[in-house]
């Protein structure tokens, strides 16, 4: 609490105050969080605090045990249960004041106490709010309350506020500081402004952005071993803010592609070796099914699973691994990349239906019971560009490598089917995210076929995304297919249009690559402008932070109106503040590298242009 309060004396033990004349002070701040157990004040201590308050002092208590009458009547808060911890609960401004609007929503992380109040003024309330910025509903529990006694007052915080050692969890910073101002002015509390731990680089120098981003991979702890031989972890967790020690093939593929491109760009063999090591880790750990007698032959496990064979075969995850392996084969000539990449490409092709589409995920048991022929004849398809487009893009790479016309035909047909049935398209998080993904296959299929219908669909996507581009350059999330989907995995970081949120996990990250591919396919200055503005935005919002897990990365959700990382944190798996090794940082940096190297996923060298 010391870093948040202007103080004259500090005591490490509350009982030291028993021998002090409290009337020499105007304020007393007590942090009651003792390793997750609320501090129990003695009756003798409570007597002294009562006298101090009644004679004009202010006592601030945070996470104090208020199960008994004396403590609960001092603070105006009666505790119901022992301390618990925040999951998706938020705070709301409880009443009108000159500094911040009633109903404004804030977040914190850590312990809190549930209870009820009496004879108090409510400052903040705790509640399970689905809204992003503001709510009309009241909170379920008191957060910060004030109770007057004689000439003084007692302020009580039922959650970890001034004692919060993770400043970055007090979000959004701009609104928290308005609350601080309210407490400073109206309640004369000597507390300090909350400094931002997650700051913006505000750089437009692409070289600095690339260097800072690549250093994140070396410094954050995301690589278990710096040379990549032990793989790469998935992310920095959105809520816990530590490294999630999970392994996924798609994150490895994204990162391997980035490492190779950066090694090529800098002429640094260490990065090229890291790329190879990441891929070799997948091979050695048996992520791909290489048993020709198996129904899942060629597919990849979704994660580092103890199960010997793949079970959940997501189309996008398998598509990404195939695309990167075949792309890197074209770069390196490594035949194992070619062989394994084509194994996956043919496994996908053999489960594609006559319309060129497929389910978002196939289970091993389904393949065992139904066989591949079922999926070839089935009309079942995800109709979701999140899954479909990456498979079509992988087929283009497979066509380039194998010259098998079936890959091009299916990619072409599947893209046309999606365009011919736009009213049936499905989106996971937003239409903006879906169209950002769709742009990759639209651009590449058009580049190869020059089909007028694909060209028309490509420009419809470009026009839609351009309309959603904020003046800062980022695409604002729009058209949520299911705003009520909150508190589950796989939800958006906004709920309704106009919330001013940009998503760097599913929209702007992929768009920095895919809009570049669209520019290479069309040569249209309007597409180049979309990409240039987005690149400026991405470079500006790169994180600068004393925390190594954050510095140089990009979190998922960014508030365009207030220029800080904040969004709806209703996704329990990949929330608003996740930093993905592959899906975010690697894809963003790969898109920027393709730009500075004047290459594309189809054109391997600028001399080919």
N, C-alpha and C positions, 0 to 999 in steps of 0.2 A: 504493500500500500504506500510505501515511502515515496515512490517515484511519482505518485499522483496527488500528493498533498503538500502544501506549504506548511511546514511544522517547525517548532522550536525544540521540543524534546521528544525522544523516542524511547519506548520501554518494550523490552522483548517479552516481559511477563506481566499480565494484567494485574497480578497481585502486588506489583511494585507501586501501583497507584494507591494502595491502602495507606501507605505512609506519606503520601503527597497531599498538600493542600490544593484541592482541585480548583478552588476559586481563583487561583493565579492564572488559570487558562480560560479562554473563550470557547475553545472547541476541543473535544476529545473524540478521536477516531479509533474504533476497535475492529480489528479483523478477526472474526470468530471462526474462520475456517482452519481447523486443526487436522490436517491430513484427511479431509473428508468428514470430520465429525464437528458439529457445531459447538462452539464454546459455551460451557455452562458457567454463568456468573454466580459467585457466592452471594448470599444474602447481605453480607457486610459490604460487598462491592456495590450491590444494587442500592443500598441505603445511601452511600456516598454519591452515586450517580443521580439519584432522585434529588438530593439536596443541591447538587451542582446545576441541574436543569432548572429547578424551581427558582433559583436565584439568578437566572439569566443565561446560563451556559447552553451550548448545543452539543449533544452527544450523537455521534453517528455509529451505529452498530451494523455490522454486516455478517450474516450467517451466525447470529447468536442463537443459542438454544432458548426458545420461548415457550416451553411446555408448561411452566409454572405460572402462577398468578403474578408474582412481583415483576418478573422480566416481561411477561406479555403485557402487563398494564403500563410498564414504563415505555415500551416501544409501540404499543397499540397493535400488536401482531400476535396472534395466538397460533402456535405451531401445531399442525396436525400429525405429520409423520417425520421420520428421520430424513436426512439429506438425500436427495436424488440428483440425477444429472440430466442436463439438457440433451434432447435428441432433436426434435423438430419444433419445440416451443419457441415462441418469439415474445417480444415485449411491445407494448403499445403505449403511446403517450396518453395518459388517463384523463387529462382535462385541458381545457383551453388555457393558454398562457401567452405572453408577448413574444416568446422565442421560437416555439415550434407548434405546429398544427396538431390539434387533438386527433388521435387515430393514427398518427405516423408510426410506422413499424421499424423496430430495431432488432438486432440479433446479438447474442452473446454465446459463450460456450463455457460450460462448467457446472458446478453444483448449485442447487437452489432448494429452498424450503417451501412447502405448501402450507397454507393456513388461511386465516381470515382476520379482518381488522375491525376496529371500533374506535370512534372518536378521532379519526385521522383524516389527513388530506392525501389523496392518491396522487402520486407523481407518475409512476409507470406500473402497468399491469402485465402479468404473464398470461399467455394464452396460446392455443393451438390455431394459429391464423394461417389460412391458405393464401391470403392476398400477398402481393409483392411489396408495395410501397405504403399502403394505407388501408385501414379497416374501419368499418362502421360498427362493428361488434365490440362488446366489452370483453376484457380479459377474464380468465377463469380464476386467477390467483393474484394477490398483490405482489408487486415487484419492489418498488420503493415507496414508502409512506412517511408522513410527518405527523407527529403528535405534539401538541402544545401542552406545556406544564408551567403554570405560573408565568414567570418572565422569559422562560427558555423553551427549548423544544428537543424532542428526540427524533432522529431520522433513522429509519431502518431499511436496509436492503436485504431482501430475501434471496438474492442471487449474488454470484461473484461479480462485483463491479470494480470498485477501487482496488480490491485485492486480486483481481484477475491478472495473472502473469502472462497471458496470451493476448496482448493488446489488439492484434490483428483480428480477433474474433468479435470485437466490439464494432459491428457494422450496422449501417453505413457510417463512416467516420464523420461525414458532414452533419448528420442528424444527431449523433452522439454528442458532438461538440455544441450543438444548440441546447441539448439537455444540460450539459455541463454549465453553459452560460446561464441557463435558468436557475440552476442550483447556486451558482456564484452570486447572482444578482438578487433574486427573490429570497433566498435562504442564507445568504452571506457565507456560504461554505468556501473555505480556502482550498479549493481543488484546482487542478491544472487541466489545461487543454490536453486532449488525447492525441499524441503524435501518431502519424501513419507509419506502420511498419511496412505495408505494401504500397510503395510509391511507384510512380510511372517514370520510365526512362525519358520520355519526351524527346526522343532522338529520331531523326530522319536519315541519319547516316547508316546506310545499309551494311557497310563493313562492320561497324560497331555492333549493330543488331545481331549479325551473324556470329561474331566473335563471342559476344555475351551469351547468346543462346547455346553455342557449342560448349562454352565453359560450364553451363548449367549441368550438362551431362557428366562432366568430370567432377564437379564439386558438390552436387546436391545429395549424393548417395544413391542415385537411381541405378548406377552400375554396381553390382556386387563386387566386381573386379574391374579395374580401370580398362583393361585390354578387351573387355567384352566377352571373355571366354566363359564366364559364368552366367551369361545372359543379361537381361535388363528387366528391372522391376516395372510394374505397370504404371503406378502413379504416386503422387502426393495426395493423400486422402483429403476429401473436401471438408470434413468435420474434424478429424483428428489431427490433420496437418502434419502427419508423419508419412514415411514411405510405406506404401502397401506392397508387401513382399510377395506379390503374385506375378506369375509369368504367363504371357499370352503370345502365341505366334504372330498375330497381326501387329502387336506393338514391336516385336523384334523385326518384322519385315519393314515397317515404317522407319525404324531407327537405322536399320542396315542400309536402306536406300539413302537416308540422309548422310550417314557416315561416309559412304562411298562418294557421294557427290561432293561433300566438303573436302575429302582427301584429294579428289581430282582437282577441285577448284584451287586448293592451297598447295598442291603438289606435295602432300604430306602422306607418306606411306603408312604412318601409324593409324590414321583414320580409316584407310582402306583395309588394314588388318583388323581393326575393330569391327568393321562391317562383316568381313568374312567370319570372324569369331562368333558374332551373334547368330549368323546363319548356321554355322557348324554346331553351335550349342543346340539348336533345334533338331538338327539331324541326329546328333549323338544321344539326346535325351528321348528320342523316339516319339516326337510329336506327330509325325506323319505315319500313316498306315502304309507300309511298303510290302504287305503280304498279298500277292496276286490272287490268293484264294478267298480273301476277305471281301465282304460286301461293302466295306468302307475303304477299300483300296484307293489310295491317292489322297484321301481327305486328311484333315488335320484336327487334332484335339483342340478344343476351345481354350483350354488352360492346362496347367501342369497337373494333370489328373492321374491318380493312382490306377485308374482303369486302363487296361492295356490298349484298347482300341478307342477311336473317337466315338463319342455318343451324340452330343449336340453339334451338328455340322451347320453352322451359320453360313449363309451364302456370302455375306460381305467379308467375314473373317477369312474364309478360304479363298475368296476372290482376291483379297489383298495380298496374301502370301504368294499365290500364283502370279499375280501381276509383277510383284517385286522380283521374284526369282527369275522370271523370264526377261524382265527389263535388265537385271544385273547380268544375266547370261549374255545379252546383247552388248553390254558394256565390257564384260570380262572374258567371255569365251569359256567360262567354267561349265563344262558339260553336265556336271551334277546339278547345277542350277537349272539347266535346260530340262534334264530328265525328270527331276522332281516337280518342276513347275508344270510341265506338260502332263504329268500324272494327275495333278490336281485339276488342270484345265479340262482334261478328258473326263475325270470323275464328275465335274460340274456339267459338262456337255451331255454326258450320258443320263443325267437326271433333269435335263431341261425339257420343257414341254414343247408342243408343236408351234406355240405362239412365241417361243423364245424366252419364256419366263419360268419362274420356279418358286417354291415355297421359301420363306425367309430362313427356315431351319428344318433339317431332316434329321430324325433320330435313327440310331443304329437299328433299333428294334423294327422300325418301319421298313427299312431296307431289307432286313432279314425276312419279314413277313410278306412284303408286297413285291419286292424286287425293283430294279431300276425301270423296268418296262412300265410299271404303274405310273411313275412320275413323268415318263415320256408321253403317256396318253392322257394324263390327268389335266383338267382345266384349272386345277388349283394353282394359284400364284399369289405372291405377296402384293403385287401392284404397287410396291413401295420402292421409289428410286434409291432409298437408303441401302437396300439389298440388291436390287436388280442392276443398277447402273455400274456398280463396281465389278460385277461378274461380266457384263458386256465389255467393260474396259479391259479386263483380264483376257477375254477372248480376242481382243484386238492384238494384244501382245502375243498371244498364242498363235494367231494368224501370221504375224510378222516372223515368228521363230520357225513354225512348222510348215507354212504355206498351205495348210489344210483349209480349203475354202469353207468347210462347215463352220469353223469358228466365226468367220466374217459374216456368213449367212445368218447364223443364229443371233449374233450381236445386232445385226441390221434389223432382222425381223422383230426381235424383242424390243428394240428401241422404238420401232414403228408401232408396235402393239401398245406400248405405254402412251405414245403420242395420240393414237387413235382412240384411246379410252381415258382421256384426261379427267373426265368426271368421276372415274373409278379409282383414281390414284389415291394411295394411302400415305399418310405422313406420320412419323413417330412423334416428333417434337414440335415441328412447325413446317409450314409450306416453304419458308425461306431455307430451312435446313435441307428439306427434300430437294428443292431445285438447285441448291448449291452442289449436292451430290450428283444430281441428274446431269449437270453441266459437263461432267467429265466424259460420260459416254456419248452425249450429244456431240460434243466437240470432236471426239476422236472418230466416231462412226462417220460423221460428216467429212472429216479430213480425208478418210479413206475412200468413201463412196461418192461424195459430192451430191448426195441425194437432196433434191429440193425440199422434200417433206421434212427431212431431218434439219435442214438449214432453217426452215420456218420454225420448227420447235425449239431450235437452239436460240433463235432471237426472241421467242416468247419468254424463254427462261431468263435471258439477259435483260429484257425489258422489265420483267417482274422484279428481279433482284435490284436493278438500277433504281427503281421506284422506292425501294426500301433502304437505299443507301443514305445514311445520316451524313450531316455536314462534316463530321469528324472522319468519315470514310468507311466506318464499319456498317455492316448490314444489320438493321434493327429487326429483331425477331418478330415475326408476324404470322397470323393465322394458325393458332394452336388448335389441333384437331380434337383435343380433349382437355379443356381447362380444369375439369374436376378431378383429373388424375393427379393426385397429390399424395406424398408420403409413400410412394412406391418406387421401384426401380424404373429407369427409362421414362422420365418426364422432362418437360422443358423447364427452362429457368425464367420463364415468364408465363402469364396466364392469358392476358388479353392484349390486343393490339394497342399501341400507344404507350406502353410501359417503358420504352426507351432502353431495352436490354439487347446487348450483342452477345452472341454465343460463340466461343472459340473452341468448343469441343465438337460441334456438329455443323457449324455454318461457316464462319469466317476463316477457320483453319483450312477446311477443304477448298473453300472458294479461292484462297490465295494461290493454290495450285491449279484449280480447275478453270478459273477465269484466265489464267495465263495460258492454259491449253486452248481455251476458246480464242484467245488473241492470236496464238500461233496458227490456229486453223482458219481464221477469217481475215486476219490483218486489218481488222476494222478499228479505226481510232477510238470509236465509242467504247469498244470492249477494252481497249488499252487504258482508257480513262477510268473505267470501273476498277480495273486492276491496280492502276497507279494510286488511286485514292485509298483503296483497301490496303495496299502495301504501306502507305504513309500511316494509316491508322494502326496497323499491326506493329509497326516499328515504334510508334509513340507510346503504346500501352504495354510494351515489354516491362516486366517488373524489375524494379531496383529495390533491394531489401537487405538488411543485415542477416536475415535468415537464409542460409545456403539452400534450403529446400525450395525457396521462392525465387531467389535472385537469378534473373535471366529467363524466366519462364513466362507462361501465359495461363492465367486461370480461366475457367470456363465462362463465367458470367461477368459482364462489364456494363455498368450504368452509364449510358451515353450522355445523359443530361447532367450528371454530377461528376463525371470523369473519375470514377473509382470502381474497383471491383466489388460488385454487389448484384444480387439477383434473387429470384425465388429459389429457395433451397429445399424444395419439396422432393427432389430426386434423392432417394436414400442410398443409391449405389454410386452415382457419378454426379454429385451435387454441384452447386454454383461455384465452388472454390477448388475443385479438383484441378490438378496439373498432370496431364497424361504425357508419358514419355513418348509414345508413338502417335496417338490420335491427335494430340495438340502440338507439342513442341516440334516433333520430327516432321510432321506434315507442313507446318508453317514454315520452318526453316528450309525444307526441301523446295517449297514453292518459291521462296525468295531466292534460293540458289539457282533454280532453273531460269529465273529472270536475269540474274546478274551474269550467268553463263550463256544466256541466249540459247538455251536448249529447251527440249520438251520431252515428255515421256515417249513420244514417237520419234523425234529428231534427236539423235544422240550427240550430235556435235554441230556447232553453229555453222560449220562449213557445209553441212548438208542442206541448209536453208535455201 
